[in-house]
Amino acid sequence: MQLAEKQTLVRNSGAEPQSLDPNKIEGVPEANISRDLFEGLLNTSPKDGHPIPGVAESWDNKDFKVWTFHLRKDAKWSNGEPVTAQDFVYSWQRLVDPKTASPYASYPQYGHIVNVDEIIDGKKAPSELGVKSH
């Protein structure tokens, strides 16, 4: 089999996306495009809904308070740069930053992440969120 010279993917999103910012998308068209563009730490098994590896090839915790995600070494951005743990830290910090005004800023509160309430309330800097990279 030989591939066509020009490779094009056409996706019917149903409507124009309102945003492609992962921390601000709210609609189905945006969610579909976001899933095509970005891979999270984990994915969801289509069989049973359980978490399966994404950018994290494995993860562990000892006390259900500190979770460690081990990233795939072959994970790269579209420009070829490696995906790093700090990329995920930045995303979480940006999510809760009041300047981002994300409709999902409260989600990390459900996980009781250190300092999340104070950051959302503007009393602490996003850099103080209890999400770290090593």
N, C-alpha and C positions, 0 to 999 in steps of 0.2 A: 504494500500500500504506500502511496506517495502523498505527502501532505500538499495542500494547495499553497501556492506561492505567498498569498496574502492570508494571514491568520486573523480572523475577526470573530469576536463573540458578541452576539446581540442578545440583550436581556430585556424582556418586557417587564418593567417595574410597575406598570399600571398607572403611575402618576410621577410627576417630577419630584425628586427628593427635596425636602425643605432644608436639609443640612446633611453633610457627610462627616460632621464632627461626631466621633463615637460617643462622646459624653453629652451630646445634645439630641441625638436622633430619637424620634418618638413614633414614627409611622412605619408601616409595613414596607413601603418602597425603600426607605432608608435602611431598615433592618436587613433586608435582602442584600442590598449593595454592600453594607458593612460586613456581612458574613462572607461575601466574596472577596473583600479587600483585606480583612484582618483575621488573624488567628489568635485566640486567647490562650491563656495558660492551659486551660482544659477545654475539652469539647464534651458533648453529650452523646452517649451511645444511642443510635436510632432504635436499637432493639429494646432497651429497658430503661433508658433515661439516666443511667448511672454515668458518673464522670469518667472520661477516658483521656489519654494524653493528647495535648495540643502542642504548644511550644514547650510546655513542661513535659519531659519524658517520664518523670516520676515525681512524687511528692511524699512527704512524711511529716509526722508530728508526734510528740511524746505526751502532750498534755491537753490537746485540743485548744491551746492558746497560741502556740508558735507553730506555724506551718512553714515548711521549707520546700520550695519548688526547684527542681533540678532541670535546667533548660537544655533543650537539644542543641548540640554544637553546630548543627547545619542550618539553624534558623536564621534567615536573612530577610532584610527589607528588600523592596523592589529595586533599590539602587545597588544591591550587593553587600551593603554594610551588615554586620552581624546584629541580630536582635540581642539585647542585653537585659539583665535583671533591672538595671536602672531605667530602662524604657518602661517597664511595668510599674516601677515605683513612681515615676513621673506621671503616668496615666492615673494612678490612684490619687496622687496628690492633687492633680488638676481636677479630678472628678469632684472632690470635696471643697475645692477652693471657691469661696463665694463669688469671685470674679468670673468664674466659668458660668455660673448660674445654671448648672446642670439640673434637669428634672429628676436625675437619679442620685443626687448628692446624698440622700438619706440612706441609700442601700448599705454602705459600709457600717452604718449604725447598727444594723441587724447582726453584724458579726462582732460588735463591741470592740472595734479596732481602737487602739489607744489614741486618745486625743481627738477623735473624730467629732464629738459634739462641740468641743471648744473651737475647732477649726471652722465648722459650719457656722457657728455663732460669731466668727470673726475675732475671737479672743486669742487664738494661736495661729501661727503661720502654717501653711500646708506642709512645709518641710518637717514639721513635728509629728506628722501622722505616723502611727506605729507600723509602717511598712518600710522595710529596709532591704538593701541589696548588698551582697558580699561577693 
